[in-house]
Amino acid sequence: MTYDIKKLKQLREETGVSFSLCKKALEETNNDINEAKKMLTKWGADKVKDKASRETAAGALFSYVHHNRKVASLIELLCETDFVSGNKEFQNLGQELAMQIASLKAETVDELMKQEYIRDPSKKISDLIFEAVLKFGENIKVGKLIRLEI
C-alpha cells in the first residue's frame, strides 16, 4: 500500500511527528488520517515510556511576569541535549508553561501536569509534554517551578 503525499504533509503538520512515522502510519491505515493519528498516539505512548528513563542534563529556564506585575513564574524545562533546548518550538513550550504557572497556581510538578492547558482545555499539560517528546525524540520533563504572587 502506498501513501498519499498530501495526507502525509497534512498528518505531519497536524501532529509534528516525523515524516517516516507519519508515512508508516498512513500505509498501515490505508491513508485514513484519523486512524493514522490514533496509531501515532499508540506508538508514541510506547516511545515516551522508552525515553522516560533517559537523563535530562540539558534544558533552559523560562520566566513570565503578568502585565499587572503582581504574579510571576519561573520554570526549569529539561531535555537531553542542547540542540533541543535551543529549538524554537522547545523555547515556545517553555514560555507557554511559564505563563500557565502564572495563570493557574501549581505547587508541584504533579499538580501542573494534571492542569488543563489554558489555551486549549481539551489538553492537559502532560499532553503538551507527551507531544514534545514525540516531536523532539528526547525525554522532556519539568524540573522545578516557582510562582510568586503579591
N, C-alpha and C positions, 0 to 999 in steps of 0.2 A: 504494500500500500504506500502510495506517495502522499506527500503533504501539500497543502495549498499555501503558496508563498504569502498571499495576502493575509490568510488566517495566522500564519506563523508570525508575521510582523505585528498583527493585532494582539496575539497572545503575549508576545514579548513585551509590547508597550503596556498592556494591562497588568502584567504580573511582575515584570522586571527580572524574570528568571532567564537563565542563559538560553541562547538560540538552540543549542544542542538538546537541552532538556525539553524545550518547547516543541522542537521537531519530533522528538521521540514520543511525547505525549499525543501530539496530533496524529502521528502514524498509528499509534495503538488505539485511538478512539475514532478512527475514520473521519478525521477533520472536524470533530464536534468540539467547538470551543468550550462549552460549559463542562463537558466530560473531561476535556483536557485539563481545565483548571482544577477540577476535583482530583485528578490523577497527580498533578503537580503538587497539590496540597498534601496528598498522601505521601508522595515521595519526599516532600520537604520535611514532613514530620520525622521521617527516618533520618534524613541528613542532619537535621537540627540536633537530634539525640546524639549522633556521632560526633558532632562538633562541640557539644556542651562540655566535654571534659578537657578540651584543648585550652592551653594557657592564654590568657589575655594580658599580655605585658605591654601593649601599646594602647593608645586612645587619646582622648582630649577632654578638656574641661569646657563646660558651656555655662553661660550665665544669662539671666533675664531680670530686668528691673521694670516693674509695671510703670506706666506713664504717670501715676499719681505719686511715685517714689515711696510708697508705703509697703510694698511687697517685692521681695527679690528671691531669686533661687540660684543655686549652683549645683551642677550635676557632673559626675565623672562617668563618661561613657567609654567603655573599654572594648578593645578589639585585639586581634592577634598581630597585626603589622602596621607600621607607619604609613604604608601605601594606602590602606583602607582608611586610617584616621585622617588622612589628608584629602580624601574623596569628598567632593561637594555634597553628594547625597548623604554621606555619613554626617557631615557637618550640619546639614539641614535637619537630620534626625535629632542630633544633639540639641539644636536650638528649639525644636518643637517640644522635646522632653523638658527643657528648662522652663518653657512657657507653661507647659502642663503642670509642673510642680508649683509654679507661682499661682496658677489659677485654681487648682484643687489641692488642698492640703494632703500631704502624704508623709507620714513619719518614717516609714521604712520602704525599702525597695519592693518588698512583697505587696505592700499597700498600693504602691504606684503601679505595679504590673496588673493589678486587678481593676484599676480605674478604666472607665470609658474614655476614649480619646476625645478631647474637646472639639476637634474639627470634624470628627466622624464617629458619633456614638455607637455605630454598628460594630466598631472595633474596640478592643481593649489595648492597653499599652503593650501587653505581652504579645499581641498580634503584630504590632509595629516592629518589635524586636525580632520576632519569628520571620517576618518578611525581609528584614535587613540581613539576617543570617543567610537566607536563601539567595538574596541578591548579591551579597559580597562573598559568600562561600567561606566565611570565617565565623568563629564564635564571637558573639557580641553580647555584652551584658552591662547593666548599670552597676557601677561600683558604689559610690557614695552619693548622697543627695542632702542638700541643706535648703531650708526655706526659712526666710526671715520676714517678719511682719510687725509693723508698728501699730 
